[in-house]
Amino acid sequence: MSGGRAGPQTKNFEAWDYVVFAALFIVSSGIGVFFAIKERKKVTSGEFLLGGRQMSCGPVALSLTASFMSAVTVLGSPAEVYRFGSSFLVFFFAYTFTIIFTSELFLPVFYRSGITSAYEYLHLRFNKVVQYAATLIYIVQTILYTGVVIYAPALALNQVTGFDLWGSVFATGIVCTFYCSLGGLKAVVWTDAFQMVVMVGGFLMVLIQGTAYAGGFQNVLDQSKNGSRLEIFSFDMDPLRRHTFWTIAIGGTCTWLGIYGVNQSTIQRCISCKTEKHAKVALYLNLIGLWIIMFCAVFSGLIMYSYFKDCDPWTAGLISSPDQLMPYFVMEIFASMPGFPGLFVACAFSGTLSTVAASINALATVTFEDFVKSCFSNLSDKLSTWISKGLCLLFGVVCTSMAVAASLMGGVLQAALSIHGMCGGPMLGLFTLGIVFPFVNWKGALGGLLTGIILSFWVSIGGFVYPAPAAKTRPLVLSTEQCVQLNITEALPPTTPPVIVDRPALAETWYSISYLYYSAVGCLGCILAGFLISFITGPEKGKNIQPQLIRPIGNLFCFWSKKYKTLCWCGVQHDSETILDNLENDTAWQQGAESALKNGLKDSQDHLPGYNPDEKSYTNLAAEKVTHF
């Protein structure tokens, strides 16, 4: 790269940038308007919140990828690779493990339950107290996360266009709220699918042009190797290291299981599929999408490093945050190509629209199903739909307000994953207790959840107040040796004496643990506390548990022995004949489930209601009339 820079420069959009940006925005909004008009005669809350449970695997797969890989990934992941190297590629394993566990362990239980809110499961398995506690935690988690997602593209707009930062934040929130309230889940899913295609196109645009500017693909690899950016695998067992193979493979898996395995936004779209087979295929197709976005983000970060290797704009004071690196880079390489910067920023911004809309839709769903319907059981379909839309408006306002706090949370990627770790880890532990371990009672579940929350918040807040030393985070060297022309010293921040902070002993150990372990800490704390409390208060009796609600891990390891398999079920009657008798005779269970819960936990000739032998899969009983009920 030639030349230095004198100081911060605001690079403004040209006319074509605004045209491209507006075109993509109009298409995204148009999809919401289309479904609002198309589905106007279907006034049930089920149609609005779940798309009639007749979605197919393709758009759902794209929707899942776009929702959790939007602006946070576009801005945060390349900057992460730029500063810390390619160890981010180890998320390949974390994503793979996450999808396998989700599709084979959690999804079958949720799908065959015929539930709408994932937290209805906790009512069926434990009681309402556990359900309400989990729902409240999920609401807090999602509001925090959505605040970060709204803030990220606003930051990009502020850097590359000069738009007012907070004006962008509130504009984003208003548009997302309008869009979600108008179109329902079908609009969210189809817009996500469109945005996924646009996101990949935006990344490819940056990869092609950036590689050309950086001197070719081989030069990018050579420069990245010289700058230690290609050191992917570090098998250091130290849990205080920011990124190692173990922190990403183990901690990353726990974090993403909290996002995919037990998160309402994901489960809601999976159970909206017409069959369980479609839901599983959607998850595995989504895995391919996660891999594609991950590789695009990593190579974007390497290209950025190759381009800025002699003049880091962050250290030089040309930008104020690492998360502004990607939009700044785009404005550099497309300076003479009007329209392309608008396309990139539109990718981040409009991807956020779908992400935030999905979160708002999920918040409205759990609030309506878990709180409103339990208090008002005789609501008409029309009133239910209007209440659902009103909840979308409410949560849109709340999430937009939370975006203000996101500006104080540091890097957007770490902030987003930390939030999921703080709340998602204990939630993962709670659902694991219910599904995998039949002996856990409601007291153990509630006590485990509270323990996990306390532990994860303790370590994460401590890490925020007392950041880990550079020796553990190990940011790689960034150079400014070529930033010497035009008196670059004017762009550097004024030198101030270091502030000496009195760090407690825990700051060097417990508080310095990798942020990716926050989820694992909460999950393990929840499970261990749940075990202990359940045994102290008396394990749950097998006769009190419907076998459709559990999926003991022993099924995988004790298939050769009926004796040990029965032991793993802890007295639960899990043969198919007993299940059918329970479903037909247990009136209380019928009322609690509101639909036929299907077992399918063992391959046999006898299947519960909802099994389609042609599809070799279960269909959504919520969309059928089942004679047993």
C-alpha positions in Angstrom: 0.0 0.0 0.0 1.4 3.4 -0.9 1.4 6.5 1.1 0.4 7.5 4.6 -2.6 9.3 6.0 -2.8 12.7 7.8 -5.7 11.9 10.0 -9.2 10.8 10.4 -11.2 11.1 7.2 -15.0 10.8 6.8 -15.7 9.1 3.5 -19.2 10.0 2.4 -21.6 8.0 0.2 -22.1 9.1 -3.4 -25.4 9.1 -5.2 -25.0 5.6 -6.5 -24.3 4.3 -3.0 -27.6 5.7 -1.8 -29.4 4.2 -4.8 -28.0 0.7 -4.1 -28.6 1.0 -0.4 -32.2 2.1 -0.9 -32.9 -0.6 -3.5 -31.8 -3.4 -1.2 -33.8 -1.8 1.7 -36.9 -1.5 -0.5 -36.7 -5.2 -1.6 -36.3 -6.3 2.0 -39.2 -4.2 3.2 -41.3 -5.2 0.2 -41.1 -8.9 1.2 -42.7 -8.0 4.5 -45.4 -6.0 2.8 -46.0 -8.8 0.4 -46.7 -11.4 3.1 -48.7 -8.9 5.1 -51.1 -8.6 2.2 -51.0 -12.2 1.2 -51.7 -13.5 4.7 -54.2 -10.8 5.7 -57.1 -13.2 5.8 -55.2 -15.6 8.1 -55.7 -13.8 11.3 -54.6 -16.5 13.8 -51.6 -16.0 16.0 -50.2 -19.3 14.8 -50.0 -18.1 11.3 -48.4 -14.8 12.4 -45.9 -16.3 14.8 -45.2 -19.7 13.2 -46.1 -19.4 9.5 -48.8 -22.0 9.9 -46.1 -24.6 10.6 -45.8 -25.4 6.9 -42.4 -23.9 6.1 -39.9 -25.9 3.9 -36.3 -26.6 4.7 -34.6 -24.3 2.1 -35.7 -20.8 3.3 -35.6 -21.9 6.9 -31.9 -22.9 6.5 -31.0 -19.6 4.9 -32.9 -17.8 7.6 -31.1 -19.5 10.4 -27.7 -18.6 8.9 -28.6 -15.0 8.2 -30.1 -14.4 11.6 -27.0 -15.3 13.6 -24.4 -14.3 11.0 -25.4 -10.8 10.0 -23.8 -7.5 10.9 -22.0 -8.8 13.9 -20.1 -11.3 11.7 -19.6 -8.8 8.8 -18.0 -6.3 11.1 -16.6 -8.3 14.0 -15.2 -11.5 12.6 -12.8 -9.9 10.0 -11.6 -7.5 12.7 -11.0 -10.4 15.0 -8.9 -12.2 12.5 -7.0 -9.0 11.7 -6.0 -8.5 15.3 -5.7 -12.1 16.6 -5.1 -14.4 13.6 -6.9 -17.3 11.9 -7.7 -19.4 15.0 -11.3 -18.3 14.3 -11.3 -21.1 11.8 -11.6 -23.6 14.7 -15.2 -22.5 14.9 -15.6 -25.0 12.0 -15.6 -27.7 14.7 -17.8 -25.8 17.1 -20.5 -25.2 14.4 -20.4 -28.8 13.4 -20.8 -30.2 17.0 -23.5 -27.6 17.6 -25.7 -28.6 14.6 -25.3 -32.4 15.3 -26.4 -32.0 19.0 -29.2 -29.7 18.1 -30.7 -31.8 15.3 -30.2 -35.2 17.0 -30.8 -34.4 20.7 -32.9 -31.3 21.2 -34.9 -30.8 18.0 -36.7 -34.2 18.2 -38.1 -33.5 21.7 -39.2 -30.0 20.8 -40.7 -30.8 17.4 -42.6 -33.9 18.6 -44.0 -31.9 21.5 -46.1 -29.7 19.3 -45.1 -26.7 21.4 -44.9 -23.1 20.2 -42.6 -21.7 22.8 -39.5 -23.7 23.7 -40.1 -22.9 27.3 -43.5 -24.7 27.3 -41.3 -27.8 27.4 -40.1 -26.7 30.9 -43.7 -26.5 32.1 -44.4 -30.0 30.8 -41.1 -31.5 32.2 -41.0 -29.5 35.5 -43.5 -26.9 36.4 -44.6 -23.3 35.6 -42.1 -21.7 38.1 -39.2 -23.1 36.0 -40.8 -22.1 32.8 -41.4 -18.5 33.9 -37.8 -18.2 35.2 -36.4 -19.4 32.0 -38.6 -17.3 29.9 -37.7 -14.1 31.8 -34.0 -14.9 31.4 -34.4 -15.5 27.7 -36.2 -12.2 27.3 -33.3 -10.4 29.0 -30.7 -12.2 26.9 -32.4 -11.5 23.6 -32.9 -7.8 24.4 -29.3 -7.4 25.3 -28.1 -9.3 22.1 -30.5 -7.4 19.9 -29.2 -4.1 21.2 -25.7 -5.1 20.0 -27.0 -6.2 16.6 -28.8 -2.8 16.1 -25.7 -0.9 17.2 -23.2 -2.7 14.9 -24.5 -1.5 11.5 -25.2 1.9 12.8 -21.5 2.1 13.7 -20.6 1.1 10.1 -22.9 3.8 8.7 -21.4 6.4 11.0 -17.8 5.5 9.9 -18.3 5.3 6.1 -21.1 7.8 5.5 -20.9 10.3 8.3 -24.5 9.6 9.3 -25.4 10.5 12.9 -24.7 7.3 14.9 -27.7 7.5 17.2 -30.0 8.7 14.4 -29.0 5.5 12.6 -29.7 3.4 15.7 -33.2 4.7 16.2 -33.9 4.6 12.4 -32.9 0.9 12.4 -35.1 0.1 15.4 -38.1 1.8 13.9 -37.8 0.0 10.6 -37.2 -3.4 12.2 -40.2 -2.9 14.5 -42.5 -1.9 11.6 -41.2 -4.8 9.4 -41.7 -7.5 12.1 -45.1 -6.3 13.1 -46.3 -6.2 9.6 -45.2 -9.5 8.0 -44.9 -12.2 10.8 -42.6 -15.2 10.6 -43.0 -15.9 6.9 -41.8 -12.5 6.0 -38.9 -12.8 8.5 -37.8 -16.2 7.0 -38.0 -15.2 3.4 -36.3 -11.9 4.0 -33.5 -13.7 5.8 -33.2 -16.0 2.8 -32.8 -13.0 0.5 -30.3 -11.3 2.9 -28.2 -14.5 3.2 -27.7 -14.4 -0.6 -26.9 -10.6 -0.4 -24.5 -11.2 2.4 -22.5 -13.8 0.6 -22.4 -11.6 -2.5 -21.1 -8.7 -0.4 -18.3 -10.8 1.1 -17.4 -12.1 -2.4 -17.2 -8.5 -3.7 -14.8 -7.6 -0.9 -12.7 -10.8 -1.3 -12.3 -10.3 -5.1 -11.5 -6.5 -5.0 -9.5 -6.7 -1.8 -7.3 -9.6 -3.1 -6.5 -7.6 -6.2 -5.5 -4.5 -4.2 -3.4 -6.6 -1.8 -1.3 -8.1 -4.7 -3.0 -11.4 -5.3 -4.1 -14.4 -3.3 -0.6 -15.8 -2.8 0.7 -12.5 -1.6 -2.2 -12.3 1.0 -1.1 -15.7 2.3 2.6 -14.8 2.4 2.0 -11.5 4.2 -0.4 -13.2 6.6 2.1 -15.9 7.4 4.8 -13.3 8.0 2.5 -11.5 10.4 1.7 -14.8 12.3 -2.0 -14.6 11.1 -2.0 -18.2 9.8 -1.3 -19.9 13.1 -4.7 -21.6 13.4 -4.2 -24.4 16.0 -2.9 -23.7 19.5 -3.4 -26.7 21.9 -2.5 -24.7 25.0 -4.7 -26.0 27.8 -4.6 -22.7 29.6 -8.3 -21.6 30.0 -7.2 -18.0 30.4 -6.0 -17.8 26.8 -8.5 -15.9 24.6 -8.5 -18.2 21.6 -7.0 -21.8 21.6 -8.3 -24.9 20.0 -9.9 -25.9 23.3 -11.5 -22.6 24.1 -13.1 -22.4 20.7 -14.0 -26.1 20.2 -15.4 -26.5 23.8 -16.4 -23.0 24.8 -17.6 -22.2 21.3 -19.7 -25.3 21.1 -21.4 -24.5 24.4 -22.0 -20.9 23.3 -23.5 -21.9 20.0 -25.5 -24.7 21.5 -27.1 -22.0 23.7 -27.9 -20.1 20.5 -29.1 -23.0 18.4 -30.0 -25.9 20.7 -32.4 -24.2 23.1 -32.9 -20.6 21.7 -36.5 -19.7 20.9 -35.5 -17.9 17.7 -34.0 -21.0 16.3 -36.5 -23.5 17.7 -39.4 -21.4 16.5 -38.2 -21.6 12.9 -37.5 -25.3 13.1 -40.9 -26.2 14.5 -42.5 -24.1 11.8 -41.3 -26.7 9.3 -43.9 -29.0 7.8 -42.1 -32.1 9.0 -39.3 -33.0 11.4 -37.2 -34.2 8.4 -37.5 -30.7 6.9 -36.4 -29.2 10.2 -33.3 -31.5 10.4 -32.4 -30.9 6.8 -32.7 -27.1 7.4 -30.2 -27.3 10.3 -27.7 -29.3 8.2 -28.0 -27.0 5.2 -27.6 -24.1 7.7 -24.3 -25.7 8.8 -23.0 -25.3 5.2 -24.1 -21.7 5.3 -22.2 -21.1 8.6 -19.0 -22.6 7.1 -19.3 -20.4 4.0 -19.8 -17.2 6.0 -17.0 -18.2 8.4 -14.4 -18.7 5.6 -15.5 -15.5 3.9 -15.0 -13.6 7.2 -11.6 -15.1 7.9 -10.2 -14.4 4.4 -11.6 -10.9 4.6 -9.6 -10.4 7.8 -6.4 -11.7 6.2 -6.9 -9.5 3.1 -7.3 -6.5 5.4 -4.2 -7.3 7.3 -2.2 -7.7 4.0 -3.5 -4.4 2.8 -2.9 -2.5 6.1 0.2 -4.3 7.3 2.4 -1.3 7.2 -0.2 1.3 8.3 -2.8 0.1 10.8 -5.6 2.6 10.7 -6.8 1.8 14.2 -3.4 2.3 15.9 -2.8 5.4 13.7 -6.0 7.0 15.0 -7.8 7.0 11.6 -10.7 5.0 13.1 -11.8 4.9 16.7 -12.7 1.2 17.0 -11.5 -2.2 15.5 -15.1 -2.8 14.4 -14.8 0.1 11.9 -11.9 -1.7 10.1 -14.1 -3.5 7.6 -16.2 -0.5 6.5 -13.1 1.6 6.3 -11.3 -1.0 4.2 -14.3 -1.2 1.9 -14.3 2.6 1.3 -10.6 2.4 0.5 -10.7 -0.3 -2.1 -13.9 0.9 -3.7 -13.1 4.6 -3.6 -13.3 4.8 -7.4 -16.3 2.5 -7.8 -19.5 4.3 -6.7 -22.3 1.9 -5.6 -20.1 -0.8 -4.2 -19.6 0.8 -0.7 -23.4 1.1 -0.6 -23.8 -2.5 -1.4 -21.5 -3.6 1.4 -23.1 -1.3 4.1 -26.5 -2.5 2.9 -25.4 -6.1 3.5 -24.7 -5.3 7.1 -27.7 -3.0 7.6 -30.4 -5.0 5.9 -29.0 -8.3 7.4 -29.6 -6.7 10.7 -33.2 -6.0 9.8 -33.8 -9.7 9.5 -31.9 -10.6 12.6 -33.6 -8.1 14.8 -37.0 -8.9 13.3 -36.4 -12.6 14.1 -35.5 -11.7 17.7 -38.5 -9.4 18.1 -40.8 -12.1 16.7 -39.3 -14.7 19.1 -39.7 -12.3 22.1 -43.4 -11.7 21.1 -44.0 -15.5 20.8 -42.6 -16.5 24.2 -44.3 -13.6 25.9 -47.7 -14.4 24.3 -47.5 -18.2 24.7 -45.9 -18.3 28.2 -47.6 -15.3 29.9 -50.6 -13.9 28.0 -52.2 -17.2 27.1 -51.7 -18.6 30.6 -53.6 -15.5 32.0 -56.2 -15.2 29.3 -57.0 -18.6 27.9 -60.1 -17.7 25.9 -58.7 -15.1 23.5 -60.2 -15.0 20.0 -57.9 -15.5 17.0 -58.2 -11.9 15.9 -57.5 -10.5 19.4 -54.5 -12.9 19.7 -53.0 -11.7 16.5 -53.4 -8.0 17.5 -51.8 -8.8 20.9 -48.9 -10.5 19.1 -48.4 -7.5 16.9 -48.6 -5.2 19.9 -45.9 -7.2 21.6 -43.7 -6.9 18.5 -44.0 -3.1 18.8 -43.2 -3.1 22.5 -40.1 -5.2 22.2 -39.0 -3.2 19.2 -38.9 -0.1 21.4 -37.1 -1.9 24.2 -34.5 -3.4 21.9 -33.8 -0.1 20.3 -33.2 1.5 23.7 -30.8 -1.3 24.6 -28.7 -0.4 21.5 -27.5 2.7 23.4 -25.9 0.4 26.0 -24.2 -1.6 23.3 -21.8 1.3 22.6 -20.2 0.6 26.0 -19.7 -3.1 25.5 -16.5 -3.1 23.5 -16.0 -5.2 20.3 -19.3 -6.2 18.8 -18.3 -9.8 18.3 -17.1 -10.4 21.8 -20.0 -8.5 23.2 -22.5 -10.6 21.3 -20.9 -13.9 22.2 -20.4 -12.9 25.8 -24.2 -12.1 26.1 -25.0 -15.5 24.7 -22.5 -17.1 27.1 -23.9 -15.3 30.2 -27.5 -16.4 29.6 -27.3 -19.1 27.0 -25.0 -21.3 29.0 -27.3 -21.7 32.0 -30.3 -22.2 29.7 -28.4 -24.9 27.9 -27.7 -26.6 31.2 -31.4 -26.3 32.2 -32.7 -28.0 29.0 -30.0 -30.6 29.2 -31.1 -31.5 32.8 -34.6 -31.9 31.6 -34.0 -33.8 28.4 -31.0 -36.0 29.2 -31.3 -36.7 33.0 -34.7 -38.1 34.0 -33.9 -38.1 37.8 -33.6 -34.3 38.0 -36.6 -32.7 39.7 -38.0 -29.2 39.5 -36.1 -28.0 42.5 -32.8 -29.2 41.0 -33.7 -27.5 37.7 -34.6 -24.2 39.3 -31.6 -24.2 41.6 -29.3 -25.3 38.8 -30.5 -22.4 36.6 -30.0 -19.8 39.3 -26.5 -21.2 40.1 -25.5 -21.1 36.5 -26.7 -17.6 36.0 -24.8 -16.4 39.1 -21.6 -18.1 38.0 -21.7 -16.9 34.4 -22.6 -13.3 35.3 -20.0 -13.2 38.0 -17.2 -14.3 35.7 -18.4 -12.2 32.7 -18.9 -9.0 34.6 -15.6 -9.5 36.4 -13.9 -9.9 33.0 -15.6 -6.7 31.8 -14.5 -4.6 34.8 -11.0 -6.2 34.9 -10.0 -7.1 31.3 -7.5 -9.9 30.9 -3.9 -8.8 30.4 -2.5 -8.7 26.9 -0.3 -11.7 27.8 -3.4 -13.8 27.8 -5.4 -12.2 25.0 -2.2 -12.1 22.8 -3.2 -9.5 20.2 -0.8 -9.7 17.3 1.6 -6.9 16.2 0.1 -4.0 14.2 2.5 -1.6 12.4 2.3 2.1 11.6 5.8 2.5 10.2 4.5 3.7 6.8 2.1 6.2 8.4 4.7 8.9 8.4 3.7 11.3 5.7 1.9 14.6 6.2 2.7 14.8 9.9 0.8 11.7 11.1 1.5 12.5 14.7 -1.4 14.9 14.6 -3.7 11.9 14.2 -2.4 10.0 17.1 -4.3 10.3 20.4 -2.6 12.4 23.1 -0.3 10.5 25.4 -1.7 10.1 28.9 -0.1 8.5 31.9 -1.2 5.0 32.5 -4.0 4.5 35.0 -3.0 2.1 37.7 -6.0 0.0 38.7 -6.0 -2.0 41.9 -6.7 -5.5 40.5 -8.0 -8.2 43.0 -6.4 -11.6 43.0 -9.4 -13.1 41.0 -8.7 -10.6 38.2 -5.6 -12.6 37.2 -7.4 -16.0 37.3 -11.2 -16.2 37.4 -11.9 -12.9 35.7 -9.3 -13.5 33.0 -10.9 -16.7 31.7 -11.6 -16.7 28.0 -15.0 -15.1 27.1 -15.9 -18.3 25.2 -15.9 -20.3 28.4 -18.6 -18.1 30.0 -21.3 -20.4 28.5 -19.5 -23.6 29.6 -19.2 -22.2 33.2 -22.9 -21.4 33.3 -23.9 -24.8 31.7 -21.7 -27.0 34.0 -22.6 -25.0 37.1 -26.3 -25.5 36.3 -25.9 -29.2 35.7 -23.8 -29.9 38.8 -26.1 -27.9 41.0 -29.1 -29.6 39.5 -27.7 -33.0 40.2 -26.8 -32.1 43.8 -30.2 -30.4 44.7 -32.2 -33.2 43.0 -30.4 -35.9 45.1 -30.7 -33.9 48.3 -34.5 -33.2 47.8 -35.2 -36.7 46.3 -34.8 -37.7 42.7 -37.8 -37.5 40.4 -39.7 -40.7 40.1 -40.0 -42.2 36.7 -43.7 -42.7 36.9 -44.1 -38.9 37.0 -42.4 -38.2 33.7 -43.9 -38.6 30.3 -41.3 -40.5 28.2 -41.8 -38.1 25.2 -40.1 -35.4 27.2 -36.7 -37.1 27.8 -34.0 -38.5 25.6 -31.4 -40.1 27.9 -27.9 -40.0 26.5 -27.6 -43.6 27.6 -29.6 -44.5 24.5 -26.4 -44.0 22.5 -24.1 -46.0 24.8 -26.3 -48.7 26.2 -28.1 -50.0 23.1 -26.6 -53.4 23.5 -28.1 -54.0 27.0 -31.8 -53.6 27.8 -30.9 -53.7 31.5 -28.6 -50.7 31.4 -30.8 -48.8 29.0 -33.7 -49.2 31.4 -31.4 -48.0 34.2 -30.6 -44.8 32.2 -34.3 -44.1 31.8 -34.5 -44.1 35.7 -37.8 -46.0 35.8 -39.6 -44.1 33.0 -41.8 -46.5 31.0 -40.4 -46.0 27.5 -41.8 -48.8 25.5 -44.2 -47.7 22.7 -47.3 -49.5 24.1 -47.1 -47.9 27.4 -46.6 -44.5 25.8 -49.8 -44.9 23.7 -51.7 -46.0 26.8 -50.5 -42.9 28.7 -51.4 -40.6 25.9 -54.9 -42.0 25.7 -55.7 -42.2 29.4 -53.9 -39.3 31.0 -56.3 -36.4 30.8 -54.0 -33.9 32.6 -51.2 -34.7 30.1 -53.6 -34.0 27.2 -54.5 -30.6 28.6 -50.9 -29.7 29.3 -49.4 -30.7 26.0 -52.3 -29.4 23.9 -51.1 -31.7 21.1 -49.9 -35.3 20.8 -46.4 -35.7 22.0 -44.5 -38.2 19.9 -41.7 -40.5 21.2 -39.7 -41.8 18.3 -36.7 -42.2 20.7 -36.2 -45.8 19.5 -36.7 -47.3 16.0 -39.6 -49.7 16.2 -42.5 -50.8 14.1 -44.9 -48.9 16.4 -44.9 -45.2 16.2 -46.9 -42.5 17.9 -49.5 -40.3 16.2 -48.0 -37.9 13.7 -45.5 -40.4 12.1 -45.6 -40.4 8.3 -44.3 -43.7 7.0 -43.8 -42.2 3.5 -41.7 -39.4 4.7 -40.2 -41.5 7.5 -40.6 -38.5 9.7 -43.0 -36.8 12.0 -45.3 -34.0 10.9 -46.5 -31.1 12.8 -49.5 -32.3 14.8 -50.3 -28.7 15.7 -51.5 -28.4 12.0 -53.5 -31.7 12.2 -56.5 -33.0 14.0 -55.4 -36.0 16.1 -58.0 -38.5 17.2 -56.3 -39.3 20.4 -56.9 -35.8 21.6 
